[in-house]
Amino acid sequence: MIRISTIFIAICMVLVAASLGLVLYAVAGISGTESGIVALTALTFLILYNAVSMRLRDRNDVGGQIADLSRGTADLARQVAEFGRRLATIEGRIASSNSTNSDRIQSVVGEINELGGLVRQLATTVSTHEDLLAGNAPAPAPVPAPIARQEPEAPIDLMTAFEEQPVAPPPLPAAPPPPVAQPRPAPSIQAQTAPPVQTAGRNQTQLLATLRNAIDENRIDIFLQPMVTLPQRKVRFYEAVTRLRDERDQLVAAEEFISIAEASGLIGRIDNMVMLRCVQVLRRLMVRNKDVGVFCNVAASTLGNSTTFAQCLDFLEANRALAPSLVLEFKQSTFRNLGPAETENLAALAQRGFRFSIDHVTDLRIEPRELADRGVRFIKVPATLLLDPRQASASDIHPSDLSDLLGRFGIDLIAERIEGERAVVDLLDYDVRFGQGFLFAPPRPLRPEGASATGGASPNQAQDIQGSNGSAPPSQGTISGATSAATSAAPPAQRITGNAALARRI
């Protein structure tokens, strides 16, 4: 449009100049040359006027556009300032919220620390009361003997007892061994397992024959020992402890026949049988409590034997759904002497979701990153080793910091072989979350599946078991007559729920 209008104006100016020259030539009688000069002069003035007028108009247009641009820039600056003010307000609110949350967290941490102090004071008080009871009320010497004869006869009562014990630990030290020795539950348990001590006189040939017969006749028993949370003492896991019964139904501890079983090549069959029992027990426990777990010991020779391990791997693959609750336990020496075959087999188990535990720890030179990469999630250290002052200089880390170090890599520290309340108080200062030992409960046998509640028990024991199942008041207890006489100072039994109720069915 601008170009057409300019052309039209130029044509008009030419026509006007030509018309002026023609009028001067025709009307005024001026010559043609003079008329042409006048016409050209008029055309020049018209062109100059048009150029000046167009320049003025363009200047006005540019000035208007500059003014509009200035107003737009001012509006944009106001908007940016408004957004900056809002952003500053939001940042102030966030800072205030973070400060408030930090104050709340600090208050919660302070309350938790106060609760921890109260728990330590309570544990110290309980320890003091235990010492007073142990010093003022010594148990008579003939009492432990009936316990040793009665307990193996009523496995269901023993299972119930170790379910109740973590909830109310103080009554346990009330019936210590004879006052000649220190008041530790460990000797009493050794007295209870008198049959294994009697078999210690056998030579290796007799023990090997007994071992073969026990495997062929399925006389490998499983005892369960609980692992409890500290300081709540709530049962969280169980460790399956292997016991062998000979022809006279006397128990042989695992420490006596494991070396012979490994030398004779029978350890693989034993591990298969124990693994099967652990899976059965775990399925029965998980009916009532999905959070329970079972630790199953596996020998190093089983891990290195391709044939035996293939059978175990097939069985574990079939029970892969239980992997989060079934923990395979190895010795510390096994992990330190892994060969290519053992490493590959261990990786195959970890790939299927099974977790590992390390026991028989002899020193605190531990590499948590390497163990976590191999699937280790638990490490069991004896309480005496953790509390030994010499370990602070012999290891790379102080024992009090071991739990935090392992926790950074997803490994839980379990203090085992706890035999006194004072050890519990010291372990709480080390931030140990789990404990195991005779203080909480010794290993207890399982009732065979399908057996009656009073099967294999004496009449007195049958009456006690019936009383605990509801035909008598709960205060009658669940222990046999001789055991009840030995622990008459204990408080009345309470209604059992959770794992304890499930253990009554095992």
N, C-alpha and C positions, 0 to 999 in steps of 0.2 A: 504493500500500500504506500509506503514512504517513497519508494522509487517511482511509482506511477504518478503520484501527486507532484513530485519534483519535475518530472518530464512535462506534465500538464502546465505547470507554472512557467517553465522555460518556453514552451510553445506560445503561451499567452503573452509573455514578455516580448518575444520576437514579433508576434502579430501586432502588439501595441506599438512597438518601435517602427515597424513597417508602415502601419496605418498613419503614424505621425509624419513620416517622411513623404508618404503619398499625398496626404492632405496639404503639406507645405508645397509640394511640387504642383499639385493641381489647382489649389485655391490661391495660395500666395504668389504663385508664379516664380518660385525659386527654382534654380536649375537642379538638374538631377543629381549632380555631384554634391551640392550643398545639402539637398534633401537627404541623401544617403548618409552624409556625415552627421546631420542632426539625428537621423534615425539610430545610427550606431551609438551616438552619445547617450541618447535616451535609453537604449538597451543596456549600456554599461551601468548607468545609474540604477536601473531596475535590478540588474544582477547584484550590484553592491548592496542595495537596500535589502534584497532577499537574503543575502548571506549574513548581513548583520542581524537581521530579525531572527533568522534560524539559530544563530549562535546564542543570542539572548534567551531564546526559548529553551535551548538545550541546557544552558546554565541553570535556568530555573528548575528544569526537570532533575538535573544532577543534584542540585541543592536539596530538593525534596527527598530524593532517594537517600542522600547522606543523612538527612534528619531522621528519616524512617529507620535507617540502620543504627543510628545512635540510640533511638528509643528502644529498638530490639535488643541492643547490647546492654542497655541499662536494665531492661526486664530480665535478661539472662543472668546478669550479675546479682540481681535481687533474689532470683530463684536459687542460684548457687549458694548465696549467703543463708537462705532459709534451710537448704539441705544440710549445710554445715552445722547450723544450730541444732537441727534435729539429730544429726549424727553425734554431736557432742552430748546431747541429752541421753541418747541411747547408751553411749559409752559410760556415762556417769551412772546410769541405772545398773549396767552390767558390773561395774566396779563395786557398787554398793551391794549387789546381790552376792558377788564373790566374797566380799568382806563378811557379810552376814553368814554365809555358808561356812566360811573358815571359823568364825566364832562358834557356830553350832558344833562343827566337827571337834574343835578344841574342847568344848564342854563335854561332848560324848566321850572323847578320849580320856578326859579327866575322870569321868564317872567310871569308865572301864578300869582305869588304873586303881581307883578306890576299891572297886569290886575285887580286883586281883589281890590287893592288899588284904581285904577281908578274908578271901579264900585262903591265903597263906597263913593268916592268923588262925583260921579255923583248923587248917591242917596241923599247925604247930600245937594247938590245944589238944587235938585228937591224939597226936603223938605223945604229948605229956600224959594224957589219961591212959594211953596204952602202957607207957612205962610204969605208971602207978599201979595199974591192974596187974601187970606182969610181976611187979615186985611184992605186992601185998596179997595176991591170991594165986600162989603157985599150984599148978595142977598136980594131982597125985600120980605117982609113977605107973601104977597098973592101968591107968586109963587108956593110953595109946594102943595097948594090945588089942582090946576088943574092936577098936576102929579098924585096925589092919585086917581083922578077920571079917568084919561085917561089910565094908564098903564094896569089895568086888562082887558081893552077892546081890546088890541092889543098884544096878547101874542107872536106873531111871531116877532114883533119889539123888545120886551124885550129880546128874545132869541138872536137876532142879536146883541143887545147892549152889552150883557155880553160876547159875543164872541169877540167883538172888544176891550172891555175895557182892558183885560190883556196886549194887545199889546201897548196901549197908555194910561197908568194909570193917568198921571197928570191931564187931563181935568176933572176927576171925582170930585175932591174936589172943583171945581170952582162953583158948585151949592150946597153949604151946607144948612143945616136947618137955621131957623132964627138966627141972630147973638147973641141972648141972650144966647143960649147954646153953648157948645164947637163945633168946626167945625168937627164933626164926621159923617160919612155917616149913622151910625146906626139909629139915630133918624129919618132921612129922610125915611129909609125903613120902620120904624114903622109907620110913617105917611102914607106911601103908602099902608100898610096893615091895613087901618082903619076899613074895615068890620070885621075882627076878633076881634078888640077891642070892637066893638059895640055888639058883641054876648057874651061878658064876663058877662053881667048882667043876663043871663039865669041861672035857677037853674039846678041841676043835672038831674032831671026828664025830663025837656024840652031838655036838651043837649043829653040825652040818646035816646030820641025819634028822635031827629034830626039825631043822629049818625046811628040809625037803618034804617031810611028812606034813608040816603045817601048811606049806604052799599047796600040796596036793589035796589036802583035806579042808582047805579054805579056813584055816585057823589064824588068819592075820586080822587082828582087831584094830579098830580106830578109836583113839581117845581124843577128845576135844578140849582144848584149853583156850579160854576167852582172851581177847585183847580189848581193853577198855579205853575210853577217852579220859583224858586228864584235864581238869580235876573232877569232872562229873562222874567218872567211873561207870559210864554206860557202855554196855557190850556193843562193839562195832564189828569185830572180826573173830574168827576162830582159827586156831592152828590144829591141823590133823596130826596127831602123834601116833606112830606105829607101835603096836605091841604084838608079840607072838605068844600063842598058847601052846604048851607042849602036851604030851599025852595025858598028863595029870592035871591039865587046866591051870598050870602055873604060868604066870606071865614072865616073858623075857623082854627086857627093854631093848630099844633099837640100838643103843650104843654097843650092845654085846654081840649082835648078829650082823650088823651092817657090813663090817669089814670082811667077815666070812662070806656074806652074800655077794659082795663085789668081787672077791677073789674066785668064787666058784661060778660066777656068771648068772646067779639067780636074782640079782638086784633088779634086773629088767622086769621079771615077772612080778616081783613085789611092788615095784612102782606102778605097773599096770593095774594090779589089784587095788592099791591105795588110791590111785586116780579114779577108778570106778567108784569106790566107796565115797570119795570126796564129792563126786558129782551127784551121787544119790543123796548124800546128806545135804548138800547145797540146795537141791530141788525141794527137799522137805522143809528146809528152813525158809526158803523164799516164798513158801505158800502164805506165811503170815507176815514176813518182813522182807521187802524187796531190797533194803539197804544193807543186808548182812553179807559178809564175805567169808571165804574159807581159804586158808593158806595150805597148799599141798607141797610137801617136800619132794624134790626130784634129785636123784644122784647124778654125779658127773659122768659116770660110766654109761648111764642111760642116755644122756645127751650126746655122747660120742659114739654110741653103737647105732649104726644105720638101720639095722633090722628092728631093734627094739624101739628106736625113736620113730620109725615109720608107723609102727602099730599105735604108739601113743599119739602121734600126729593125726592119724585117721580117727581115733576116738575123740580127740579134742576138736577136730573139724566137725564131727557129727554133733558136738555139744558147743558149738561156737556161740550160741546165744547166751551162754553162761560166762563168756570171757570177761565181762566187766566185774564179776563177783568171784571168779576163781583165780587166785594168785599163785603162781608157781614159784617155789622158794629154792634157792641154790646157796651153796656155801660161798664165802668170800674167796676161798682158794680156788673154787671152780671158775669164777669170773677172772681171776688173775692168771689162770693157766689155760685160757681158751685157745684151741687150735682152729684151723680153717673149717673142719667139719662141725665143731661145736658152735663156732660163730655163725655158720650158715643155718644150722638147725635153730639156734636162738632167734635169728632174724625171721625164720619161717613162723615161729610161734608169735613173735611180736607183730608180724604182718597180719595174723589172724585175730589180733585184738587182745591177746593175753598179756597180763602184766606180771612183772617179776619182783621178787623180794630177795634180799641178801641177809643171811644169818651167819652164825659162827664167825662174827667179826672179831679179829684179834688186835687190830690197831686202827687208828683213825686217819690213816693216809688214804683218803678217798677222793676220787675224781668225779664229782657229781655230773659234770657235762657229759663225759663219756658214758657213764652209767645211764643217764637219762636218754641218750641217743640209742642205747640198746634196749630200752623198754623197762628199766628198773623204776619202780614207783614207791618202794618201801625198803628201808634199811633197818635191821634190828640189831641194836648195839646193847650189850650187857650194861646194866645200871652201874655196876662196879667200875667198868671201863670208862663210862662217861664221867663219873664222879672222882676218878683217880687224878690227884693233882699232878702226877708225873706226865700225864698225857698232854698237858698244856705246852710242855717243852719238847715232847717227842713227836708231836704232829704239827702239820702246817697251819692248823687253825685251832683256836681255843674251843674246848668242848661246849662251852656255853653259846658259841656262835654257830655250831654245827647245824642246828635245826633251821635257823634262818638261811644258811647257805644252801642246804638241801631244798628248802622250800622254794627258792628262786628257780630251781630246775624241775619243780613238780614232784619232788620226792619227799615222802613223809618219814620222819624219824620215829622209831618204836623202841622204847626202852624195855628190855626183857630182863628176866631173872630178878624182879623186884621182890624183896623179902621183908621190907620194913617201912613203916610210915615216914621215918626220917628221910629215907631215899626219895619218897614221893615229894616231900617238901623241897628237897634240893633240886629235883628234876623239874619242878614247876618254875624255878628260877632260870632253868635252861630252856624254857619254852617248848618242852616236850609235849606233844599232843596225845600220844598213845602209850599205854603201858601194858606189860604182861609179866606175870610171875605168880608165885605161890601166895603172895599177899592177897591177891584178888581171887584166885581159884587155881587148884592144881588140875592137871589133865583128868578128865572124867570119861568113863566108858559110855558107849551108846547102847541103848536097849535094842536088841535085834528087831527088825521090822516084822510086825505081825505078832510079836510076843504080847502076852497079857501084862497088865499093869503090875501084877504080883508074881509074875513068873520068876522062878529061881530065888525067891526071897523067903526068909523065915516067916513064921506066923506073925511074930511081932512086927516085922517089916511090912507084911501085908496089911496089918491093921493101920500102920502109920500111913501107908500110901493111900489106903481107902479114906482115911481121915483127911488127907490133903486134897483129895478129889471131891470132897463135899459131904461125905457121910458123917464127918465129925467137924467140930469147930476148927478154924484155921490155926488156932494157937497150939494144936497138938503137934504141928511140925510135919516134916516129911522124911526125917532121918530115923533109922532103926532105934530100938530101945537102948542099946549100949551107946550109940552115938549121941542120943538125946541126953543121956546121963552125963556124958563128958562135956556137953555144951549146954548144960542147964542154965548157965548165966546169960545165954543169948536171948534177945528179945523174941516175942512171939512172931511166928511167920505171918506174912501179909498176903493179900490176894495177888496172884502173879498174873502179869499180862505180857504181851509182846513176845520176845524171844524165850522168856522163861516158860510161858504157857506152851510155846511150840516145842521146847525141849522136853516137856512132860510127855509129848506125843512120840518123841524119837525113841 
